[in-house]
Amino acid sequence: MNKIIIFDTTLRDGEQAPGASLTSDEKLEVALQLEKLGVDVIEAGFPVSSPDDLRAVNMVGRRVKKSVTCGLARCLEKDILAVQKSLGKVSKPRIHLFLATSKIHLQYKFKKAEQEILEIACNATRMARRYFDDIEFSPEDATRSDRDFLFRVIEAAITCGARTINVPDTVGYSYPQEIYSLIRDIRNNIPNINKAVISIHCHDDLGLASANSLSAVLAGARQVHCTLNGLGERAGNASLEEVVMALKVRHDAFGDCNTTINTKEILRTSHLVSSRTGFIVPPNKAIVGGNAFRHESGIHQDAILKKRNTYEIMDPKDVGMGETELVLGKHSGSHALAKRLADLGFKLDSEKIRIIFEKFKALTDKKKEIFDDDIVALVEEEMREKKQVYELVSIKVITGTDIVPQAFVAIKYKRKTSQAQSSGDGPVDACYNAVDKITKIKTKLLSYKLEAITKGKDAQGMVRVEVIAKGKNTVGRGSSTDILEASVKAYLDALNKTL
């Protein structure tokens, strides 16, 4: 097996996302979960950047036993000594040196010639070698660097002691074919490259970080820098979950390349990182997004029920997600509704399912998402309506803070529709007075109760009324996303029971 080393930089590059700062205790908590996930290398921070970051790298290094703990350093003595101070006494330390090699950085950031940069890289790597056996070197902005100079810097870093060469696409400028070409050229043009592991570090400024990382693997890179949820500077880094699952799902393309990641811990780790950084995972995020394994389209749902992998290339359980979810909404079909009804314990014939499906489709025009409680309410309403005498056709209410409410109600009775208008103390009272005009039944309202029966701003409301009509006490119920409609339905339900 060609093992792909997973180098997680959530705690370093991920934390550099504006607003994502973590305390040392939070970093330790995430690091322990990363170890449980099976990450090979945890870049715990940039020790010279702050006393708390130095402390965090040290805490992670002392507590994490299976993963390598890495600290970042510029090619400066104070940076290297800070990493040595934080990781000098831990069991599996690594120092990650970086130095820009592109012309734009040399001219505007360093104001130095290529030979000066080459000497800085060599001197820093030799110094790091005094304290560390495991040295990783990154020629920053490698994808925009002159290739001949880039090759010279990499060869010198390996000669001076680097055992991992990381190739950063620092500003997310590159694309898959270019990355493939660069990694291939590094393998073919640097004499001592066989003494180092080639790594890739991609940013997502053009949305290509994961694709570029995978292209590097195809070209021979054997370590990938990534972060949970794609967190990182600007648009973020290559997403760990995307890279790992792509290697697992597309083994036909990547051959025997694999990782030691326990993929069933992916979702748990994603949630922890989201919680601690405050960065919400978008619902359409690949692998870990809330909608990643949810299907609303009726065509998709029908196919999923017949064969799951018609529309799913991964088992949600493999990433710790649980079961595939068939979301009931405006695009859902009757097959998905029938399955949900059966799951809820209802045994209904095809005609009943057809009737409920029609009401379900009408409800989806009012609600973006349908919950189980909505389905139950539809079934219960159908059961109540099967012996209707009075059936609501329409209501219209005019109301406001400084006017008397006026209600216009239309009711079907013995296949004939009757209409009435009435006012009242409030919009519900006006509706009930209009109903009384049509039915001509003397009714007294004893109680009225309204409650939400489902979630969200567009939740269905359930109204329960108790009335006295024709000497009988009866209870009526009605549900709708419109409170007034639910109120009239409940009132008519009580009258229908009376009759």
C-alpha positions in Angstrom: 0.0 0.0 0.0 1.2 3.6 -0.8 0.4 5.4 2.4 -0.6 9.0 2.1 0.5 10.9 5.2 -2.2 13.2 6.4 -0.7 16.4 7.8 -3.5 18.3 9.6 -2.9 22.1 10.0 -6.4 22.9 11.4 -4.7 24.2 14.6 -2.2 26.4 12.7 -3.3 27.4 9.2 -7.0 26.7 10.1 -6.7 29.0 13.1 -5.4 31.8 10.9 -8.9 32.2 9.4 -10.1 35.6 10.8 -12.2 35.0 13.8 -11.2 31.4 14.4 -8.7 31.9 17.2 -8.4 29.0 19.8 -7.1 29.0 23.3 -4.4 26.5 24.3 -7.0 24.3 26.1 -9.3 24.3 23.0 -6.3 23.4 20.8 -5.5 20.4 23.1 -9.1 19.3 22.9 -9.1 19.4 19.1 -5.7 17.7 18.9 -6.8 14.8 21.0 -9.8 14.3 18.6 -7.4 14.6 15.6 -5.3 11.8 17.2 -8.5 9.7 17.5 -9.3 10.5 13.9 -5.9 9.0 12.9 -4.1 12.1 11.7 -0.4 11.3 11.1 1.0 14.8 11.8 -0.7 17.6 13.8 0.6 21.1 13.2 -0.3 22.5 16.6 0.7 26.1 16.0 3.3 28.8 15.4 5.2 28.9 18.8 7.0 32.2 18.2 3.7 34.1 17.5 2.5 34.2 21.1 3.2 32.8 24.6 -0.2 30.9 24.5 0.6 29.4 21.1 4.0 28.2 22.4 2.2 26.7 25.4 -0.5 25.1 23.2 2.2 23.4 21.0 3.9 22.1 24.1 0.6 20.8 25.7 -0.3 19.0 22.4 3.2 17.5 22.1 3.1 16.2 25.7 -0.4 14.7 25.6 -0.6 13.4 22.0 1.2 10.0 21.7 0.3 8.5 18.4 0.5 11.5 16.1 3.6 13.6 15.3 3.4 17.1 16.8 4.7 19.9 14.6 5.5 23.5 15.2 5.9 26.1 12.4 9.0 28.4 12.1 10.3 31.0 9.7 13.9 30.6 8.8 14.9 32.7 11.8 16.8 31.7 14.9 14.2 33.0 17.3 11.5 31.0 15.5 13.5 27.8 15.6 14.4 28.2 19.3 10.7 28.8 20.1 9.8 25.5 18.4 12.6 23.8 20.3 11.4 25.2 23.5 7.8 24.0 22.9 8.7 20.5 21.5 12.2 19.8 22.8 11.1 17.2 25.3 8.2 15.5 23.5 8.3 12.0 22.0 7.4 12.8 18.4 8.4 16.3 17.4 8.7 17.9 14.0 9.8 21.4 12.9 8.2 22.9 9.8 10.5 25.6 8.3 9.2 27.9 5.5 10.8 30.5 3.3 9.3 32.2 0.2 10.9 31.5 -3.1 8.8 33.4 -5.7 10.1 36.5 -7.4 7.3 38.6 -6.1 8.1 37.7 -2.5 11.8 38.1 -3.0 11.4 41.5 -4.5 8.7 43.0 -2.3 8.8 41.1 1.0 12.5 40.2 1.5 14.2 42.6 -1.0 16.9 39.8 -1.4 18.6 38.0 -4.2 18.1 34.3 -5.0 21.6 33.4 -3.6 20.8 35.1 -0.3 17.5 33.2 0.0 19.4 29.9 -0.7 21.9 30.6 2.0 19.1 31.5 4.5 17.3 28.2 3.8 20.5 26.2 4.2 21.6 27.9 7.5 18.1 27.6 9.0 17.8 23.9 8.1 21.3 23.2 9.6 20.3 25.0 12.8 17.1 23.1 13.1 19.1 19.9 12.6 20.8 20.5 15.9 17.5 20.0 17.7 15.3 17.9 15.4 15.6 14.8 13.4 12.3 15.4 11.7 12.5 18.5 9.6 9.9 19.7 7.0 10.8 22.5 4.6 8.3 24.6 2.6 9.4 26.9 -0.2 6.5 29.3 0.2 4.6 30.3 -2.9 6.2 27.4 -4.7 3.6 27.4 -7.5 4.6 30.9 -8.6 8.3 30.4 -8.2 10.9 30.0 -11.0 11.2 26.3 -11.3 15.0 26.2 -11.7 15.5 28.3 -8.5 12.8 26.2 -6.7 14.7 23.0 -7.5 18.0 24.5 -6.2 16.4 25.5 -2.9 14.7 22.1 -2.4 17.9 20.2 -3.2 19.9 22.4 -0.8 17.2 21.9 2.0 17.4 18.2 1.6 21.2 18.3 1.7 21.1 20.3 4.9 18.8 17.9 6.7 15.1 18.3 5.5 13.3 14.9 5.3 9.9 16.3 4.0 9.6 18.8 1.2 6.3 20.6 1.2 5.1 22.3 -1.9 2.7 25.2 -1.1 0.2 26.7 -3.5 0.2 29.6 -1.0 -2.4 31.8 -2.7 -4.5 29.1 -4.4 -3.2 30.2 -7.8 -2.6 26.8 -9.5 -4.8 24.2 -11.1 -4.7 20.4 -11.2 -2.6 19.9 -14.4 -0.1 22.5 -13.3 0.3 20.9 -9.9 0.8 17.5 -11.5 3.4 18.9 -13.8 5.2 20.6 -10.9 5.3 17.5 -8.7 6.5 15.4 -11.6 9.3 17.9 -12.4 10.4 18.0 -8.8 10.7 14.2 -8.8 12.6 14.2 -12.1 14.9 17.2 -11.7 16.2 17.1 -8.1 19.0 14.5 -7.7 18.4 13.8 -3.9 14.6 14.0 -3.9 14.5 10.3 -3.0 15.8 11.2 0.4 12.6 13.2 1.2 8.8 12.8 1.2 7.1 15.1 -1.2 4.2 17.0 0.4 1.5 19.3 -1.0 -0.2 22.3 0.7 -3.0 23.9 -1.3 -5.3 26.9 -0.6 -8.8 27.3 -2.0 -8.9 30.7 -3.5 -10.1 29.3 -6.8 -12.0 26.5 -5.2 -9.4 23.9 -6.4 -7.5 23.1 -3.2 -8.8 19.5 -2.8 -8.5 18.8 -6.6 -5.0 20.2 -6.6 -4.0 18.1 -3.6 -5.3 14.9 -5.3 -3.5 15.8 -8.5 -0.3 16.0 -6.5 -0.9 12.5 -5.1 -1.4 11.2 -8.6 2.0 12.8 -9.5 3.8 11.2 -6.6 3.2 13.3 -3.5 2.9 11.2 -0.4 1.9 13.7 2.2 -1.1 16.1 2.0 -1.6 19.2 4.2 -5.3 19.8 5.0 -7.7 21.1 7.6 -11.1 20.0 8.9 -14.0 21.7 7.1 -11.5 23.4 4.8 -10.8 26.0 7.4 -7.9 28.4 6.8 -6.5 31.7 5.5 -8.9 33.6 3.2 -10.9 30.9 1.3 -9.3 28.1 3.4 -7.2 25.0 2.8 -7.7 21.6 1.2 -10.4 19.9 3.2 -9.3 16.8 5.1 -12.6 15.0 4.7 -12.7 15.6 0.9 -9.2 14.4 0.3 -9.5 11.3 2.5 -12.9 10.2 1.2 -11.8 10.9 -2.5 -8.9 8.5 -1.9 -11.2 5.9 -0.3 -14.1 6.2 -2.8 -12.0 6.5 -6.0 -9.5 3.7 -5.3 -9.9 2.8 -9.0 -8.2 6.1 -9.8 -5.7 6.3 -7.0 -4.7 2.6 -6.9 -3.3 1.4 -3.6 -3.0 5.0 -2.2 -4.7 5.1 1.2 -4.7 6.7 4.6 -4.9 5.5 8.1 -7.8 7.9 8.9 -10.7 6.4 10.9 -13.3 7.9 8.6 -16.1 7.2 11.1 -14.7 9.9 13.3 -14.8 12.5 10.5 -18.2 14.0 11.4 -17.5 14.1 15.1 -14.2 16.0 14.4 -15.9 18.3 12.0 -18.5 19.2 14.6 -15.9 19.8 17.3 -13.9 22.1 15.0 -17.0 24.0 14.0 -18.1 24.4 17.6 -14.7 25.6 18.9 -14.0 28.0 16.1 -17.5 29.3 15.6 -17.3 28.6 11.9 -20.6 27.0 10.8 -20.4 24.3 8.2 -22.5 25.1 5.2 -25.3 22.6 4.6 -24.0 21.9 1.0 -20.5 21.2 2.2 -19.1 18.0 0.8 -19.0 15.0 3.2 -19.9 16.8 6.4 -22.6 19.3 5.3 -26.1 18.8 6.7 -27.4 18.0 3.2 -24.6 15.7 2.1 -26.7 12.6 2.5 -30.2 14.1 2.2 -32.4 13.7 -0.8 -35.6 15.7 -1.6 -36.2 15.1 -5.3 -38.9 12.5 -5.9 -36.9 10.9 -8.7 -33.8 10.5 -6.5 -35.8 9.3 -3.5 -37.5 6.6 -5.6 -34.2 5.4 -6.9 -32.5 5.5 -3.5 -35.3 3.3 -2.1 -34.6 0.8 -4.8 -30.7 1.0 -4.7 -28.9 3.4 -2.5 -25.8 3.9 -4.7 -27.9 5.2 -7.6 -27.5 8.6 -6.0 -25.0 8.1 -3.2 -21.3 7.3 -3.8 -20.6 6.9 -0.1 -22.3 5.2 2.8 -23.1 8.0 5.3 -22.1 5.6 8.1 -18.5 5.6 6.8 -18.1 9.2 7.9 -20.1 8.9 11.1 -23.2 10.5 9.6 -25.8 7.8 10.3 -28.6 7.0 7.9 -29.5 8.4 4.5 -32.3 10.9 4.9 -35.2 11.3 2.5 -36.3 14.9 3.1 -39.9 15.5 2.4 -40.5 18.7 0.5 -42.1 20.2 -2.6 -39.9 18.0 -4.9 -40.7 14.7 -3.1 -42.7 11.9 -4.6 -45.4 9.6 -3.2 -42.9 6.7 -2.7 -41.0 8.7 -0.2 -44.1 9.8 1.6 -45.4 6.2 1.7 -42.2 5.0 3.2 -42.3 7.8 5.8 -45.9 7.0 6.7 -44.9 3.3 7.2 -41.9 4.3 9.3 -44.3 6.4 11.5 -46.4 3.3 12.0 -49.4 4.1 9.7 -50.9 1.3 7.8 -52.8 3.0 5.0 -54.1 1.7 1.7 -53.1 3.3 -1.6 -56.2 5.5 -1.8 -55.6 7.0 1.6 -51.9 7.6 0.7 -53.0 9.3 -2.5 -55.3 11.6 -0.6 -52.7 12.4 2.0 -50.1 13.0 -0.7 -52.3 15.6 -2.3 -52.6 17.4 1.0 -48.9 17.0 1.5 -48.1 18.6 -1.8 -50.4 21.5 -0.9 -48.5 21.9 2.4 -45.1 21.9 0.7 -46.2 25.1 -1.1 -46.4 26.7 2.3 -43.4 25.1 4.1 -39.9 24.7 2.9 -39.4 21.5 4.8 -41.8 18.9 6.1 -41.2 17.2 9.5 -42.7 14.0 10.9 -45.1 16.0 13.1 -46.5 17.6 9.9 -47.1 14.1 8.4 -48.9 13.0 11.6 -51.0 16.1 11.5 -52.0 15.4 7.9 -53.0 11.9 8.7 -55.0 12.9 11.8 -56.7 15.6 9.9 -57.7 13.2 7.1 -59.1 10.8 9.8 -61.2 13.7 11.2 -62.4 14.9 7.8 -63.7 11.6 6.5 -67.2 12.2 7.9 -67.4 16.0 7.3 -70.7 17.8 7.0 -69.2 21.2 6.8 -66.0 21.7 4.8 -64.0 24.9 4.7 -63.6 26.4 1.2 -61.9 29.7 1.9 -61.4 32.5 4.4 -60.4 36.2 4.1 -59.9 38.5 7.0 -59.3 42.2 7.2 -57.8 43.3 10.5 -55.5 45.8 12.0 -54.6 47.8 15.2 -57.3 50.4 14.7 -60.1 48.7 12.8 -62.8 46.2 13.6 -61.8 42.8 12.2 -64.0 41.6 9.3 -64.1 38.0 8.1 -65.4 36.5 4.9 -65.9 32.8 5.1 -67.0 30.2 2.5 -68.2 26.7 3.6 -69.3 23.7 1.5 -72.4 22.0 2.8 -74.2 19.2 0.9 -72.2 20.0 -2.3 -73.3 23.6 -2.1 -71.0 26.5 -1.1 -72.3 29.2 1.2 -70.7 32.5 2.1 -71.0 34.9 5.0 -69.4 38.1 6.3 -69.1 39.1 9.9 -67.2 41.2 12.4 -65.9 40.3 15.8 -63.8 41.2 18.8 -60.8 39.7 17.0 -60.0 38.0 13.7 -60.8 34.5 15.1 -64.1 35.7 16.7 -65.1 37.3 13.4 -64.4 34.0 11.5 -66.5 32.1 14.0 -69.4 34.6 13.8 -69.4 34.2 10.0 -69.5 30.4 10.4 -72.4 30.7 12.7 -74.3 32.8 10.1 -73.9 30.0 7.6 -74.6 27.0 9.8 -77.3 28.7 11.8 -76.3 26.6 14.8 -76.3 28.3 18.2 -72.8 27.6 19.5 -70.8 28.7 22.6 -67.0 28.6 22.7 -65.7 27.2 26.0 -62.0 27.1 25.3 -59.4 27.9 22.6 -55.8 26.7 22.5 -53.1 27.3 19.9 -49.7 25.6 19.8 -47.0 24.9 17.2 -46.8 21.3 16.3 -43.7 21.4 14.1 -40.4 23.3 13.9 -39.4 26.5 12.2 -40.9 29.9 11.4 -43.2 28.2 8.9 -44.4 25.6 11.5 -47.9 24.3 11.4 -50.2 25.5 14.2 -52.6 23.2 15.9 -55.8 24.8 17.3 -58.0 22.9 19.8 -61.4 24.2 20.7 -64.1 23.1 23.0 -67.7 24.2 22.2 -71.3 23.6 23.2 -73.6 23.1 20.3 -77.1 21.5 20.3 -76.6 20.7 24.0 -73.4 18.7 23.4 -69.8 19.4 24.5 -67.4 18.6 21.7 -63.7 19.1 21.0 -62.5 20.1 17.6 -58.9 20.2 16.2 -57.5 21.8 13.1 -54.0 22.4 11.8 -52.4 24.7 9.2 -49.5 27.0 8.6 -52.2 29.7 8.8 -53.5 30.3 12.3 -56.9 31.5 11.2 -57.3 28.6 8.8 -56.4 26.2 11.6 -58.9 28.0 13.9 -61.8 27.7 11.5 -60.9 24.0 10.7 -61.0 23.3 14.5 -64.4 25.0 14.9 -65.9 23.1 12.0 -64.4 19.9 13.3 -66.3 20.4 16.5 -69.6 21.2 14.7 -69.1 18.1 12.4 -68.8 15.9 15.5 -71.9 17.5 16.9 -73.8 16.5 13.8 
